[in-house]
Amino acid sequence: MNDIIEAIKNNQSFVISSHKSPDGDSIGSCIALGLALKRLNKTVTYVMEYAPEKFRFLNEITNFNDHYTSLQNYDVGLFLDCSNIEHLHNSSLLDNCDMSINIDHHISNTKYGNLNFIDTCASATGEVIFELINKLNVPLEKEMSAALYTAIVTDTGNFKYSNVTSRTHYIVSKLYEVPNSYSDINTIIFDEHSYEKIKLIGKGLSNLYITKDNKVSIILLTLDDLRNISESVDLEGIINYARDIRGVEVAVFIKETNKNTFRVSFRSNTNFDVSRLAAYYGGGGHMKASGCTIEGITSDQIIKDIIDQIEKDLK
Amino acid sequence: MNDIIEAIKNNQSFVISSHKSPDGDSIGSCIALGLALKRLNKTVTYVMEYAPEKFRFLNEITNFNDHYTSLQNYDVGLFLDCSNIEHLHNSSLLDNCDMSINIDHHISNTKYGNLNFIDTCASATGEVIFELINKLNVPLEKEMSAALYTAIVTDTGNFKYSNVTSRTHYIVSKLYEVPNSYSDINTIIFDEHSYEKIKLIGKGLSNLYITKDNKVSIILLTLDDLRNISESVDLEGIINYARDIRGVEVAVFIKETNKNTFRVSFRSNTNFDVSRLAAYYGGGGHMKASGCTIEGITSDQIIKDIIDQIEKDLK
C-alpha cells in the first residue's frame, strides 16, 4: 500500500470512479476516500453512475458526475471496488489519467491498474479505504465515517455474511468513535421499503408453495400480480423469504416477465448445486445462487417442472 | 466490579438465573458466565426457564434446570439481565443463596442484589459478562464466544439499534478472534422462520392498509387468517413490515384474538407518542411502542376508528 500512499502524496488532481450500478460499498468507499483527499487539499472529481436513492443521505453524492464528454486529464485515477475494466462505469477514463490505481477486495480482480491493491480478506473495499485513510493520517470525520459504515454494512449484509472478520468489527468500532446516527443509517439502508414493495412481498408470500417434505419452496409472481406495479420496484430479496424457511434446501423465485416467459432464481441452503439446475434450463450461476429464463410454459406447469427436476437430484 | 470478582474467586457453588421468558441476551450471558465459572472449577447450576428452540445450538442449554422443588443452597446466586425480583424466573432462589449478585444493563434495575453491577451504557448484559470473564482471566472458548455473540446480536437487533456503541463492535471483534460460524448463528437467530409464519406474514401483508398520505399503515390478522395456525407461531416482528414503509409515521398491528376482540400494537417512527394512543384505548407502553386490547367492534370498524384517532393527533 506504500506505493499508493506515495502516489497520492505526490500528485494533485484525482478522479475517483467505480463499477456500473454502484452499491453501498462502491459509493461509500469513493466518498470516504474523496473526502480524505480533499482534506489533503487535493482536487477531486467523482465520475460515478447515478446513486440509488437510499444512499442520498451521504451529501457528497451531490458532487458525483455522470458525464462522459467533459473529462479532463487527471494525475491519478482511483478505481475502487471494480474487478475489471469492462465493469467500470466509464472505462475511457483510464485514458485521461497519467496513473491508474485499482483498489478492491474481489478475488476476481484482473489487476488492471498501474498500481493495484487487492485485499481479498476484506469484507468490503471500505475496509481497505479505512486503512488507506489511516495511513494518510487524515482523521475520520462524520461523513467519511458514515460512508465507510455504509460500505461495510452493505457488503456484509449488516454483519451477517461469512466474509465478516474480527477486523471488520474492529474497524466499525473505530467508526463509532466518530459520533453519528449509525442506527438511522442502518434503517435507511436495510429497512425502508416502498408500500408497493411490501404489498408485492405479501402477494409473493400468498403464492408461496412448499413441497410436503419442506425441502423446496417456491415464490411465484405472475403478470397479474405485477400489474400496476412500477418497474422500479426492486424485487431483490423476495427469494430470501423462501430460502429462510426452516428445513428448506432449495428456494426458487419465479417472476413472469412476459406471457408464459419466466425469469427464475435459485438459492441453495445445502450442498445441492443450483448452478446445475440453472444450466439444465440454459442459465448459469454459482452452487448457492443461480438463475435462468424459462419460456413456453404456464405458471402451473413451471412449478411442477422445476420441482420434478430438483427432486430428481435431491434423491 | 472488583467486589464481584472477589466474591466469585472466594466461593465454590454458584446458581445462575435470569428473567422469565429468557431471550438471547439472558441465555447467552448465563451460559458464557457459567462456562467461565466451570473453567475456574466452580460448581454451576443454571435455573432457567425453557429456552426458545432457536437458541438450542448452544449446547450448554441442555444443562438448564427449570425445577422449583429441588433447590439446594448455594454460596452465590448470579442474577443476570433481570431488572427486578418480580421478573426473576424463580424469585425464591434468592433465599437459597448466601449472597446474591445482580448484573444487568437495564436502567430500570432495582439493585436487589447484595452486590449490584448495572452498566446502562452496555447494549446487552453480554457486554458486561465479556468484561467480567476478561477480568476473571478466563480465556474465551468457542461456546462462550457464541453465547456472548448471541447475547449482543439479540439485544442490538443485529447491530441495528441506537444502543450500539464503539465498545459493542470492539467486543464482537474480540469474539471473532475465537473461530466459530458466527454467520450461521446469525442466520439461525434472525432468518429462520417456519413455513406457517411466512404464510402468515403473506396474509398480513395482503391485508395491509395504508392511508392516502402514507402516514398510517395497518396490518390486520383476523380469526379467519389465524385458523389452523399453531398458537406457537411467533407473530413478533410482523408490525415491522408496516413500520418500515417509507413515509409511515405510525404503524399498527391488529390481531383478532376472539370474535370482535382485538390485540393491538402501535409503533411510532416519529415524535408521535403512541403511548397516548394506547392509553386512549385503556392500554399502555412507551412513546415509540405501545399496545392495547379493543373489544366489541368489527374488523372494518376498528381500522376506521384507529385511523380517526391517529389523524386527530397527527393534525
Boltz contact constraints between the chains, C-beta under 6 A:
constraints:
  - contact:
      token1: [A, 158]
      token2: [B, 158]
      max_distance: 6.0
  - contact:
      token1: [A, 159]
      token2: [B, 159]
      max_distance: 6.0
  - contact:
      token1: [A, 160]
      token2: [B, 186]
      max_distance: 6.0
  - contact:
      token1: [A, 161]
      token2: [B, 183]
      max_distance: 6.0
  - contact:
      token1: [A, 162]
      token2: [B, 183]
      max_distance: 6.0
  - contact:
      token1: [A, 166]
      token2: [B, 173]
      max_distance: 6.0
  - contact:
      token1: [A, 166]
      token2: [B, 176]
      max_distance: 6.0
  - contact:
      token1: [A, 166]
      token2: [B, 177]
      max_distance: 6.0
  - contact:
      token1: [A, 169]
      token2: [B, 169]
      max_distance: 6.0
  - contact:
      token1: [A, 169]
      token2: [B, 172]
      max_distance: 6.0
  - contact:
      token1: [A, 169]
      token2: [B, 173]
      max_distance: 6.0
  - contact:
      token1: [A, 170]
      token2: [B, 173]
      max_distance: 6.0
  - contact:
      token1: [A, 172]
      token2: [B, 169]
      max_distance: 6.0
  - contact:
      token1: [A, 173]
      token2: [B, 166]
      max_distance: 6.0
  - contact:
      token1: [A, 173]
      token2: [B, 169]
      max_distance: 6.0
  - contact:
      token1: [A, 173]
      token2: [B, 170]
      max_distance: 6.0
  - contact:
      token1: [A, 176]
      token2: [B, 166]
      max_distance: 6.0
  - contact:
      token1: [A, 177]
      token2: [B, 166]
      max_distance: 6.0
  - contact:
      token1: [A, 183]
      token2: [B, 161]
      max_distance: 6.0
  - contact:
      token1: [A, 183]
      token2: [B, 162]
      max_distance: 6.0
  - contact:
      token1: [A, 186]
      token2: [B, 160]
      max_distance: 6.0
  - contact:
      token1: [A, 191]
      token2: [B, 244]
      max_distance: 6.0
  - contact:
      token1: [A, 192]
      token2: [B, 244]
      max_distance: 6.0
  - contact:
      token1: [A, 192]
      token2: [B, 246]
      max_distance: 6.0
  - contact:
      token1: [A, 193]
      token2: [B, 244]
      max_distance: 6.0
  - contact:
      token1: [A, 194]
      token2: [B, 246]
      max_distance: 6.0
  - contact:
      token1: [A, 195]
      token2: [B, 210]
      max_distance: 6.0
  - contact:
      token1: [A, 195]
      token2: [B, 245]
      max_distance: 6.0
  - contact:
      token1: [A, 198]
      token2: [B, 205]
      max_distance: 6.0
  - contact:
      token1: [A, 198]
      token2: [B, 241]
      max_distance: 6.0
  - contact:
      token1: [A, 198]
      token2: [B, 245]
      max_distance: 6.0
  - contact:
      token1: [A, 201]
      token2: [B, 205]
      max_distance: 6.0
  - contact:
      token1: [A, 202]
      token2: [B, 202]
      max_distance: 6.0
  - contact:
      token1: [A, 202]
      token2: [B, 205]
      max_distance: 6.0
  - contact:
      token1: [A, 202]
      token2: [B, 206]
      max_distance: 6.0
  - contact:
      token1: [A, 205]
      token2: [B, 198]
      max_distance: 6.0
  - contact:
      token1: [A, 205]
      token2: [B, 201]
      max_distance: 6.0
  - contact:
      token1: [A, 205]
      token2: [B, 202]
      max_distance: 6.0
  - contact:
      token1: [A, 206]
      token2: [B, 202]
      max_distance: 6.0
  - contact:
      token1: [A, 206]
      token2: [B, 206]
      max_distance: 6.0
  - contact:
      token1: [A, 210]
      token2: [B, 195]
      max_distance: 6.0
  - contact:
      token1: [A, 241]
      token2: [B, 198]
      max_distance: 6.0
  - contact:
      token1: [A, 244]
      token2: [B, 191]
      max_distance: 6.0
  - contact:
      token1: [A, 244]
      token2: [B, 192]
      max_distance: 6.0
  - contact:
      token1: [A, 244]
      token2: [B, 193]
      max_distance: 6.0
  - contact:
      token1: [A, 245]
      token2: [B, 195]
      max_distance: 6.0
  - contact:
      token1: [A, 245]
      token2: [B, 198]
      max_distance: 6.0
  - contact:
      token1: [A, 246]
      token2: [B, 192]
      max_distance: 6.0
  - contact:
      token1: [A, 246]
      token2: [B, 194]
      max_distance: 6.0
